[in-house]
């Protein structure tokens, strides 16, 4: 595997840690919203420092409203919904539902950007929808399928879709470091009024730091560095090891196992994600 592919694979592994790190903090009694808040605050601070040291800390005033809108959707709501999905249904379920994002992108790009809604795209949306239905029927050991867990998981996937829509516009104007140095602190401010803070042990602070540094700051840097030297469609294929890593660690650490129908649904959702990204890049 070449260096760019290794960087992207490493980023996917770090993203695969998101769910298990979040669940570890949840089991200590910290609320989902507080976990989302500290993830945004700590990772945002790292990006601000990085941007300041490399002279990337800039933002045109005319672009500020769009950055605020994306921060409230892509950080405030997305980070909160993902941890709430983990709390309600488990790591495996939350991660699989996150991969419904490309199906949302197809519809959003049609509604917001005027992109054609072709038969191929509709088929991919149908494939992802069938996968979600099978996951909802599947359940499994340590996996709780309820309207609440499905709702939070699908909301996380919908918010994650905003990264594709927003990224299509913003990556031509700003570096990833500059983008996250702005949107993460704004997203944290959106969460702040909703958080009830609780006392935390040094071990819990260590998990929160790992969540912010490894699964957010470092993962984003590795992914975008690798992406500069390879095709995006291939990067997407490599990144699909994320749900495999998440499910494997959830099984090892927390005894989570999707049922057979859930596994079949997960395969359909991830397949739709890969095909949708490949089609879009072409």
C-alpha positions in Angstrom: 0.0 0.0 0.0 1.4 3.4 -1.0 1.9 6.2 1.5 -1.3 8.1 0.5 -3.4 5.0 0.9 -1.8 4.2 4.2 -2.6 7.8 5.5 -6.2 7.4 4.5 -6.5 3.9 6.0 -5.0 5.3 9.3 -7.6 8.1 9.3 -10.3 5.5 8.9 -9.0 3.5 11.8 -8.9 6.6 14.0 -12.5 7.4 13.0 -13.4 3.9 13.8 -12.4 4.7 17.4 -15.0 7.4 17.7 -17.8 5.2 18.9 -15.8 3.1 21.4 -14.1 6.1 22.9 -17.5 7.9 23.2 -19.0 4.8 24.8 -16.1 4.6 27.3 -16.8 8.2 28.4 -20.6 7.6 28.5 -20.1 4.7 30.9 -18.3 7.1 33.3 -21.5 9.1 33.6 -20.7 12.0 31.2 -23.6 13.1 29.1 -23.6 12.8 25.3 -23.9 16.5 24.8 -20.9 17.1 27.1 -18.8 14.6 25.1 -19.7 16.3 21.9 -18.9 19.7 23.4 -15.4 18.7 24.6 -14.6 17.0 21.3 -15.4 20.2 19.5 -13.6 22.4 22.0 -10.4 20.4 22.3 -10.0 19.5 18.6 -11.0 23.1 17.7 -8.2 24.4 19.9 -5.7 22.2 18.2 -6.8 23.4 14.8 -6.7 27.0 15.9 -3.1 26.6 17.1 -2.1 24.7 13.9 -3.7 27.4 11.7 -2.0 30.2 13.7 1.4 28.7 13.6 1.1 28.1 9.8 -0.5 31.4 9.0 -3.8 29.7 7.8 -6.1 31.5 10.3 -8.2 33.6 7.9 -11.8 34.0 6.9 -13.5 36.4 4.5 -16.3 38.3 6.3 -18.7 37.5 3.5 -18.3 33.8 4.1 -18.9 33.9 7.9 -22.7 33.2 7.7 -22.1 30.0 5.7 -19.4 28.9 8.1 -21.8 29.5 11.0 -24.6 27.5 9.3 -22.3 24.6 8.6 -20.9 24.7 12.2 -24.3 24.4 13.7 -25.3 21.5 11.4 -21.9 19.7 10.9 -20.5 20.1 14.4 -23.2 21.1 16.9 -25.9 18.8 15.7 -23.7 16.1 14.1 -21.4 15.6 17.0 -24.3 15.5 19.5 -26.5 13.2 17.3 -23.7 10.6 16.9 -23.0 10.3 20.6 -26.7 10.2 21.4 -27.0 7.4 18.8 -24.1 5.5 20.5 -25.8 5.9 23.9 -29.2 4.8 22.6 -28.3 1.9 20.3 -24.6 1.1 20.5 -21.4 1.7 18.5 -22.1 -0.6 15.6 -25.6 0.7 14.9 -24.5 4.3 15.1 -21.6 3.8 12.8 -23.6 1.9 10.2 -26.3 4.5 10.1 -23.7 7.2 9.7 -22.9 5.7 6.3 -26.3 6.5 5.0 -24.9 10.0 4.5 -24.2 9.7 0.7 -27.9 8.8 0.1 -28.9 12.0 1.8 -26.2 13.8 -0.3 -27.9 12.6 -3.5 -31.2 14.1 -2.5 -29.7 17.3 -1.0 -27.6 17.9 -4.1 -30.7 17.6 -6.2 -32.7 20.0 -4.0 -30.0 22.5 -3.2 -27.5 22.4 -6.0 -29.7 21.4 -8.9 -27.8 18.2 -9.7 -29.7 15.8 -11.8 -31.5 12.9 -10.0 -30.6 10.0 -12.4 -31.8 6.5 -12.3 -28.4 5.3 -10.9 -28.6 7.8 -8.1 -32.2 6.7 -7.2 -31.1 3.1 -7.2 -28.3 3.9 -4.7 -30.8 5.7 -2.5 -33.0 2.7 -2.7 -30.1 0.4 -1.8 -29.2 2.5 1.2 -32.8 2.6 2.3 -33.2 -1.1 2.1 -30.0 -1.5 4.1 -31.3 0.8 6.9 -34.6 -1.2 6.9 -32.7 -4.5 7.4 -30.5 -3.0 10.1 -33.7 -1.8 11.8 -35.0 -5.4 11.7 -31.8 -7.0 12.7 -31.0 -6.0 16.3 -28.3 -8.2 17.8 -26.4 -8.7 21.0 -25.7 -5.4 22.8 -27.4 -3.5 19.9 -30.6 -1.7 20.8 -32.8 -0.9 17.8 -35.5 1.6 18.8 -37.1 4.6 17.1 -34.8 6.7 19.3 -31.5 5.0 18.3 -32.5 4.9 14.6 -33.6 8.6 14.7 -30.4 9.8 16.2 -28.3 7.6 13.9 -30.1 8.8 10.8 -29.9 12.4 12.0 -26.1 12.0 12.4 -26.0 10.7 8.8 -28.1 13.6 7.5 -25.8 16.1 9.3 -22.7 14.3 8.0 -24.0 14.8 4.5 -23.5 18.5 5.0 -19.7 17.9 4.8 -20.1 16.9 1.2 -22.3 19.8 0.3 -20.3 22.4 2.2 -17.0 20.9 1.2 -17.8 21.2 -2.5 -17.9 24.9 -2.1 -15.4 25.7 0.6 -12.4 23.4 -0.2 -11.7 25.5 -3.3 -11.2 28.6 -1.1 -9.8 27.5 2.2 -7.4 24.7 3.6 -8.9 22.0 5.8 -7.0 23.4 8.8 -8.4 26.9 8.3 -12.0 25.4 7.9 -11.9 23.4 11.1 -10.1 26.2 13.0 -13.3 28.2 12.5 -16.2 25.7 12.5 -15.2 23.6 15.5 -15.1 26.5 18.0 -18.4 27.9 16.6 -20.0 24.4 16.8 -18.8 24.1 20.4 -20.5 27.5 21.2 -23.7 26.0 19.8 -23.5 23.1 22.3 -22.4 25.1 25.3 -25.8 26.3 26.5 -27.2 22.7 26.3 -24.4 21.0 28.4 -24.6 20.1 32.1 -21.0 19.6 33.2 -20.0 16.7 35.4 -16.9 15.9 37.4 -14.4 13.8 35.5 -11.5 11.6 36.5 -8.0 11.8 34.8 -8.9 8.6 32.9 -12.0 10.2 31.5 -10.1 13.3 30.5 -7.7 11.0 28.8 -10.5 9.4 26.7 -11.8 12.9 25.8 -8.3 14.0 24.7 -8.0 10.8 22.6 -11.4 11.5 21.1 -10.3 15.1 20.1 -6.7 14.5 19.1 -6.8 11.0 17.5 -10.3 10.7 16.1 -10.8 14.3 15.1 -7.7 16.5 14.7 -5.2 13.8 13.5 -7.8 11.8 11.5 -8.8 14.9 9.5 -5.1 15.8 8.9 -4.2 12.3 7.7 -7.2 11.9 5.5 -6.8 15.3 3.7 -3.0 14.8 3.3 -3.6 11.4 1.7 -6.4 12.8 -0.4 -4.1 15.3 -2.1 -2.1 12.4 -3.6 -4.8 10.0 -4.7 -8.2 9.9 -6.4 -11.1 10.7 -4.1 -13.1 7.6 -5.2 -10.2 5.3 -4.1 -9.9 7.2 -0.9 -13.6 6.5 -0.2 -13.1 2.8 -0.8 -10.2 2.7 1.7 -12.1 4.7 4.3 -14.9 2.1 4.4 -12.8 0.1 6.8 -14.1 2.6 9.5 -17.3 0.7 10.2 -15.4 -2.6 10.2 -13.0 -1.2 12.8 -15.8 0.2 14.9 -17.9 -3.0 14.8 -14.8 -5.1 15.6 -13.8 -3.0 18.6 -17.4 -2.8 19.8 -17.6 -6.6 19.7 -14.3 -7.0 21.5 -14.8 -4.3 24.2 -18.5 -4.2 24.8 -19.8 -7.5 23.4 -21.8 -5.9 20.6 -22.8 -8.0 17.6 -25.3 -7.2 14.9 -27.7 -10.0 13.9 -27.6 -11.6 10.5 -30.2 -9.2 9.1 -28.3 -6.3 10.6 -25.1 -7.4 9.0 -26.8 -7.8 5.6 -28.2 -4.3 6.0 -24.8 -2.9 7.1 -23.2 -4.3 3.9 -25.9 -2.7 1.7 -25.5 0.7 3.4 -21.7 0.7 3.1 -21.9 -0.6 -0.5 -24.3 2.3 -1.4 -21.9 4.7 0.2 -19.0 3.5 -1.8 -21.0 3.4 -5.1 -22.5 6.9 -4.5 -19.1 8.4 -3.8 -17.5 6.7 -6.9 -20.4 7.8 -9.1 -20.2 11.4 -7.8 -16.4 11.6 -8.4 -16.7 10.3 -11.9 
